[in-house]
Amino acid sequence: MKPLLDTFGRVADDMRISVTDRCNFRCTYCMPEEGLRWLPRAELLTFEEIARLAGIFMSLGVKTIRLTGGEPLVRRDVEQLVAMLGAQGVPDLSMTTNGFHLAAKAQALADAGLRRINVSVDSLLRHRFAEMTRRDALGKVIEGLRAAEEAGLAPIKLNCVVIRGTNDDEVCDFARFARDTGYQVRFIEYMPLDADETWEMKRVMPSDDVLAAIGAVYPLEPVDHGPEPATVYRFADGAPGGVGVIPSVTQPFCSNCNRIRVTSDGQFRTCLFALEETDLRSLLRGGATNEDIAAEIRGAVDRKWAGHSIGAPDFVRPSRSMSMIGG
């Protein structure tokens, strides 16, 4: 079939599938301390429905599928879903997790066919990690990283949301951690996707400032990173590991974005900040054929906008927060 090409010439071939909106952390930039109202389980896509959608998207040219949440490892038997997707021949199957359950699940995930892992770690300081996630769990996450490494889930990438005045003083510490472990650290700009709606532009740490701080201590060299939204660097002295920045706010990559998303309740989104969704769950449960569903997907991609406008007067936040959309 023809690839998923939008009217701006972008090909959508990188897909995020959320398997649950539930999470065992309460990250300050994502959800309130008391949590959110979780979706009834009957509204979540079943593993069979997710696998069917994955097959349809792959027939439309999708090459990369990443499982997200909420926290995907709180979904019971998620490794069975990984095995189902692996059996379909997903070219690049990965997962983003907070790492809390990773020590117990890493080997089973690898055995099921997961290829690599992204772990969200916003501080290397126990007290600050607890403040940002509202969970004293840094030790468990580090244990999970080691288990993932032993299971062969590589490369291991760390996602760090940098917030000015909160954890921006740790960027060089993360770079040193990357050098010590061989991990890849991705510094993500703070985005307006928090359920509390307390985001402020002044708390955004520009990616250029992150790179300048690290480069002053550990000189960096750019790496050809292909279609990945992160701008990636290696250490000039040949040390292992590396860093990357995702400047979603200060330098949006909308003009060459290749990402699409399906939420845990089966809503198709062509942009993280999209204001409209296409209901694929109703199609799945209403007897639609694969061809019918593919046609709806193509129509949604065809309607994809040029990009979000964070910081502009006409910017409108999506109605769902990050954990409800899927990271």
C-alpha positions in Angstrom: 0.0 0.0 0.0 1.0 3.6 -0.3 2.6 5.1 2.7 0.8 7.4 5.2 1.6 10.7 3.5 0.0 13.9 4.7 -0.6 17.1 2.7 2.7 18.6 3.9 4.7 15.7 2.5 5.4 14.0 5.9 5.3 10.2 6.0 3.9 8.7 9.2 5.8 5.5 10.0 6.6 5.8 13.8 3.7 4.8 16.0 3.0 5.1 19.7 0.4 2.7 21.2 -0.8 3.4 24.8 -1.8 0.2 26.6 -3.2 1.9 29.7 -3.9 5.3 31.2 -3.0 4.1 34.7 0.3 4.9 36.3 1.9 4.1 39.7 3.8 7.4 39.7 2.4 11.0 40.1 4.9 13.0 38.2 4.4 16.7 38.9 4.5 17.7 35.2 2.0 15.0 34.3 -0.8 14.4 36.8 -2.0 15.6 40.2 -1.0 14.0 43.5 -4.4 12.3 43.9 -4.1 10.8 40.4 -6.8 10.9 37.7 -10.0 9.2 37.0 -8.9 6.0 35.2 -10.8 4.6 32.2 -13.0 1.6 32.9 -11.2 -1.5 31.8 -13.9 -2.3 29.3 -13.0 0.9 27.4 -9.3 -0.2 27.0 -8.3 -1.9 23.8 -7.8 -5.6 24.3 -4.5 -7.1 23.3 -6.2 -8.7 20.3 -7.5 -5.3 19.2 -4.1 -3.7 19.6 -2.5 -6.5 17.6 -5.1 -6.1 14.8 -4.5 -2.3 14.7 -0.7 -2.8 14.6 -1.1 -5.1 11.6 -3.2 -2.5 9.8 -0.7 0.2 10.5 2.2 -1.9 9.4 0.3 -2.6 6.1 0.3 1.2 5.7 4.0 1.5 6.1 4.5 1.9 9.9 8.0 0.5 10.8 8.3 1.4 14.5 5.9 0.7 17.3 6.5 1.8 20.8 4.2 0.7 23.7 3.5 3.4 26.2 1.1 4.3 29.1 0.3 5.7 31.6 2.8 3.1 32.7 2.7 0.1 30.4 4.1 -2.3 32.9 1.0 -2.0 35.2 -1.1 -3.5 32.4 -1.4 -7.2 33.4 0.5 -9.7 31.2 1.8 -7.0 28.9 4.6 -9.3 27.8 1.9 -11.4 26.1 1.0 -8.4 23.9 4.7 -7.9 23.2 4.8 -11.6 22.0 1.7 -11.0 19.8 3.3 -8.0 18.2 6.6 -9.7 17.8 4.9 -12.6 16.0 3.6 -10.1 13.5 7.1 -9.1 12.6 7.1 -5.5 13.9 10.4 -4.2 12.5 11.2 -2.1 15.6 9.3 -2.9 18.8 10.1 -0.9 21.9 8.6 0.5 25.1 8.7 3.6 27.3 8.3 2.9 31.0 9.0 4.5 34.4 11.1 1.5 35.2 9.5 0.6 38.6 8.5 -2.9 37.5 11.3 -3.3 35.0 13.5 -5.5 37.2 10.8 -8.1 37.4 9.8 -7.8 33.8 12.9 -7.1 31.7 13.8 -10.7 30.8 10.2 -11.7 30.0 9.9 -8.7 27.8 13.1 -9.5 25.9 12.1 -13.1 25.5 8.8 -12.0 24.1 10.4 -9.9 21.4 10.9 -6.4 22.8 14.1 -4.9 21.3 14.8 -1.8 23.3 13.6 0.3 26.2 13.2 4.0 27.1 13.1 4.7 30.8 11.9 8.0 32.3 14.3 9.3 34.9 14.1 13.0 35.8 16.6 13.1 38.6 19.6 11.1 39.9 19.1 12.4 43.4 16.8 10.3 45.6 15.1 13.2 47.3 14.5 15.1 44.1 13.3 12.0 42.3 10.8 11.5 45.1 9.7 15.2 44.9 9.2 15.0 41.1 7.5 11.6 40.9 5.9 11.7 44.4 7.4 8.2 44.9 10.6 7.2 46.6 11.5 4.8 43.9 14.9 5.8 42.3 16.5 2.6 43.7 13.9 0.5 42.0 14.4 2.3 38.7 18.2 1.9 38.8 17.6 -1.8 39.5 15.3 -2.0 36.5 17.9 -0.4 34.3 20.5 -3.0 35.3 18.0 -5.8 34.6 17.2 -4.4 31.2 20.9 -4.2 30.4 21.3 -7.9 31.4 18.3 -8.9 29.3 19.9 -7.3 26.2 17.4 -4.5 25.8 19.7 -2.1 24.0 20.3 0.7 23.4 18.9 1.8 26.8 17.7 5.4 26.6 16.8 7.6 29.5 14.1 10.3 29.1 14.7 13.3 31.3 12.2 16.2 31.3 14.2 19.3 32.2 12.4 21.9 34.2 14.1 25.2 35.0 14.6 25.7 38.7 13.8 22.1 39.4 16.3 19.7 37.9 18.2 21.8 35.3 21.3 21.7 37.5 21.6 17.9 36.9 22.2 17.9 33.1 25.9 17.4 33.5 25.3 14.7 36.1 23.2 12.9 33.6 25.9 13.2 30.9 28.4 11.7 33.4 26.0 8.9 34.1 25.7 8.3 30.4 29.5 8.1 30.1 29.7 5.7 33.0 26.9 3.4 31.8 26.9 3.7 28.0 23.2 4.8 28.2 21.7 7.4 25.9 20.1 10.3 27.7 17.4 12.3 26.0 16.6 15.7 27.5 13.0 16.7 26.8 11.8 20.2 27.1 9.0 20.7 29.6 5.7 20.7 27.6 2.1 22.0 28.4 0.6 18.5 29.0 0.2 18.5 32.7 -3.2 17.7 34.1 -2.9 20.5 36.7 -2.4 23.0 33.9 0.4 24.9 35.8 2.9 24.8 32.9 4.7 28.1 32.3 7.1 29.0 29.5 9.5 30.5 31.9 10.1 27.0 33.4 11.2 25.6 30.0 15.0 25.0 29.8 15.9 25.5 26.1 17.7 22.5 24.6 20.5 24.9 23.4 21.1 25.8 27.1 21.3 22.1 28.0 23.8 21.4 25.3 25.9 24.4 26.2 26.1 23.3 29.9 27.1 19.8 29.0 29.5 20.8 26.2 31.4 23.1 28.6 32.3 20.0 30.6 32.1 17.2 28.1 32.7 18.4 24.5 30.1 16.9 22.1 30.0 15.9 18.4 26.7 15.7 16.4 25.6 12.2 15.2 23.5 11.5 12.1 20.3 10.4 13.8 17.9 9.9 10.8 14.2 10.7 11.3 14.5 10.6 15.2 13.1 13.8 16.6 16.0 14.0 19.1 19.2 15.8 18.0 21.8 13.3 19.0 25.5 13.8 20.1 28.4 11.6 21.1 31.2 12.5 23.4 34.1 14.0 21.5 36.7 12.0 23.6 35.2 8.7 22.6 33.6 7.9 25.9 30.6 5.5 25.7 27.0 6.7 25.9 25.6 9.9 24.4 23.1 12.6 24.8 20.3 14.0 22.8 17.8 16.9 23.0 14.1 17.0 22.1 13.3 20.8 21.7 9.6 20.4 21.3 8.8 23.9 22.6 11.7 26.1 21.5 12.5 24.4 18.2 9.5 22.3 17.2 10.2 19.5 14.7 6.7 19.5 13.3 7.8 20.0 9.7 9.4 16.6 9.6 7.4 14.7 12.3 6.7 11.1 11.4 4.8 10.2 14.6 1.3 9.0 15.1 -0.5 7.7 18.2 -3.3 5.5 19.4 -4.6 6.1 23.0 -5.4 3.2 25.3 -9.1 3.6 24.5 -8.5 3.4 20.8 -8.5 7.0 19.7 -6.1 7.8 16.8 -4.1 11.0 17.1 -1.9 12.4 14.4 -0.1 14.8 16.8 0.7 14.8 20.5 -1.1 18.1 20.7 -3.9 17.2 18.4 -7.4 18.7 19.2 -9.3 16.0 17.4 -9.2 12.2 17.5 -10.5 9.4 15.2 -12.4 6.7 17.0 -10.8 3.4 15.9 -12.3 1.4 18.8 -15.8 1.8 17.6 -14.7 0.6 14.2 -13.0 -2.4 15.7 -16.0 -3.3 17.8 -18.6 -2.4 15.1 -17.6 -4.9 12.5 -15.5 -2.7 10.3 -13.1 -4.4 7.9 -9.4 -3.8 7.9 -9.9 -1.8 4.7 -12.5 0.4 6.4 -10.2 1.1 9.3 -7.2 1.8 6.9 -9.4 4.3 5.0 -10.3 6.2 8.3 -6.6 6.2 9.2 -5.6 7.6 5.8 -8.3 10.3 6.1 -7.1 11.4 9.5 -3.5 11.6 8.4 -4.6 13.6 5.4 -6.2 16.1 7.7 -3.0 16.5 9.9 -2.2 20.0 10.6 1.1 21.8 10.0 2.0 21.7 13.7 1.2 22.9 17.1 1.9 26.5 18.1 3.2 26.4 21.7 3.9 29.8 22.9 1.8 31.5 20.3 -1.4 33.5 21.3 -3.6 31.0 19.4 -2.1 27.9 21.1 -4.8 25.6 22.5 -3.9 22.8 24.9 -5.3 19.3 24.1 -8.1 18.2 26.4 -6.2 15.2 27.6 -2.9 15.3 29.6 0.2 13.3 28.8 -0.7 10.1 30.7 -4.1 10.0 29.0 -2.6 10.4 25.5 0.4 8.1 25.8 4.0 9.3 25.9 
